Amino acid sequence: MKRTRRSEKRAEYEDELWMPDFPMPAMYLWRAYHRIRNRKGGSGFGVSPLEWSDIDSFSRMSGTRLLPWEVAMIERLDDLWIRSMAEAMRNNADG
């Protein structure tokens, strides 16, 4: 962004990078997701999705009781992350 001299190009980059503010009441789910994801090992064949056992282990070991809708949100976050990783890998392979 700092190296961009043309204002229209800078505006294009800013539009591409814009994101809405993170909803602070959901921060605890984001942190839980990251704690689980950071302990997920790889298979050597790409990213593996979180499994029920990962979420269950996190819940038992951390003492964090997750409601069904919270588990669903963690699964959704993981789906989005896996999709973004696959897209990044495709983009890197293309060029």
C-alpha positions in Angstrom: 0.0 0.0 0.0 2.8 2.4 0.9 4.5 1.9 -2.5 1.3 2.6 -4.4 1.5 6.0 -6.0 -1.7 6.1 -8.0 -4.7 7.0 -5.9 -7.1 4.8 -8.0 -4.9 1.8 -7.5 -4.6 2.5 -3.8 -8.4 2.7 -3.6 -8.7 -0.6 -5.4 -6.3 -2.3 -2.9 -8.2 -0.7 0.0 -11.5 -2.0 -1.3 -10.0 -5.5 -1.7 -8.6 -5.5 1.8 -11.6 -4.0 3.6 -13.2 -6.2 6.2 -16.1 -5.4 8.7 -15.2 -5.0 12.3 -14.9 -8.3 14.2 -17.9 -8.8 16.5 -16.4 -8.6 20.0 -19.0 -10.8 21.6 -17.8 -13.7 19.4 -14.1 -13.2 20.3 -14.2 -16.2 22.7 -15.2 -18.5 19.8 -12.4 -17.1 17.6 -9.9 -17.8 20.4 -11.3 -21.3 21.0 -11.0 -22.0 17.3 -7.4 -20.9 17.2 -6.5 -22.9 20.2 -7.9 -26.0 18.6 -6.5 -25.4 15.1 -3.0 -24.6 16.4 -2.9 -28.1 17.9 -4.1 -29.9 14.9 -1.3 -31.9 13.2 -0.9 -32.2 9.5 -1.0 -35.3 7.4 1.6 -34.2 4.9 -1.1 -34.1 2.2 -2.6 -30.7 2.9 -4.8 -29.3 5.6 -7.0 -31.7 7.6 -10.3 -30.4 8.9 -11.0 -30.3 12.6 -12.5 -33.5 13.8 -15.1 -34.2 16.5 -12.3 -35.6 18.7 -10.3 -32.4 18.4 -13.2 -30.3 19.6 -14.1 -32.8 22.3 -10.5 -33.0 23.6 -10.3 -29.2 23.7 -13.6 -29.0 25.6 -12.5 -31.6 28.2 -8.9 -30.5 28.6 -9.7 -26.7 28.8 -12.9 -27.1 30.8 -14.7 -25.1 28.2 -18.3 -26.3 27.7 -19.4 -25.5 24.1 -23.0 -25.4 23.2 -24.1 -27.1 19.9 -24.4 -23.7 18.1 -20.8 -22.8 19.2 -19.5 -26.1 17.9 -21.3 -25.3 14.6 -19.6 -21.9 14.5 -16.2 -23.5 15.1 -16.8 -26.0 12.3 -17.9 -23.1 10.0 -14.7 -21.1 10.8 -12.7 -24.2 10.0 -14.5 -24.8 6.7 -13.8 -21.2 5.7 -10.1 -21.5 6.7 -9.6 -24.7 4.8 -11.3 -23.1 1.7 -9.0 -20.1 1.9 -5.9 -22.3 2.3 -6.9 -24.3 -0.7 -7.4 -21.1 -2.7 -4.1 -19.7 -1.7 -2.4 -23.0 -2.7 -4.1 -22.9 -6.1 -3.0 -19.3 -6.6 0.6 -20.1 -5.7 0.6 -23.0 -8.1 -0.8 -20.9 -10.9 1.8 -18.3 -10.7 
